[in-house]
Amino acid sequence: TEEQKAKSKEIHLNNFAKAKEVAFNGECDILILDEVIGAYNRNLLDREDLLNFLDNKPENLEVILTGRNPADELIERADYVSEIQKIDKGIVARRGIEK
C-alpha cells in the first residue's frame, strides 16, 4: 500500500542518515549498506544523497553496497564490483532466511 511504501521510505531515510553520521564521525573503517541498491532502485531513499555520499565519503572509508541490478551511476563510482550467481540446488525458501 502507499502507507507501507511511505513507512518503508521513512525507515530507509533514517537508516541512511544514521549510517552517514557514523561514517563522517570516523566511527568505522568499513560501512556495509546492505540491500541499499534495491532501496535506490525503488526510490526508497534520496538517490542524489547516496551519490553525493559516495562522491564525498571520508577517504579512508570502505563502503560496500549490496543488492541486485546496480544502476550504472553506482557501478561507475565503485572500485570493485562482484556478481553472485545462484546455482539452483532444489532448496526451497527457508523461513527467516529467504522469506
Stockholm file with secondary structure:
# STOCKHOLM 1.0

chainA/1-99         TEEQKAKSKEIHLNNFAKAKEVAFNGECDILILDEVIGAYNRNLLDREDLLNFLDNKPENLEVILTGRNPADELIERADYVSEIQKIDKGIVARRGIEK
#=GR chainA/1-99 SS CHHHHHHHHHHHHHHHHHHHHHHHTTCCSEEEETTHHHHHHTTCSCHHHHHHHHHHSCTTCEEEECCSSCCHHHHHHCSCCCCCCCCCCSCCCCTTTTC
#=GC SS_cons        CHHHHHHHHHHHHHHHHHHHHHHHTTCCSEEEETTHHHHHHTTCSCHHHHHHHHHHSCTTCEEEECCSSCCHHHHHHCSCCCCCCCCCCSCCCCTTTTC
//
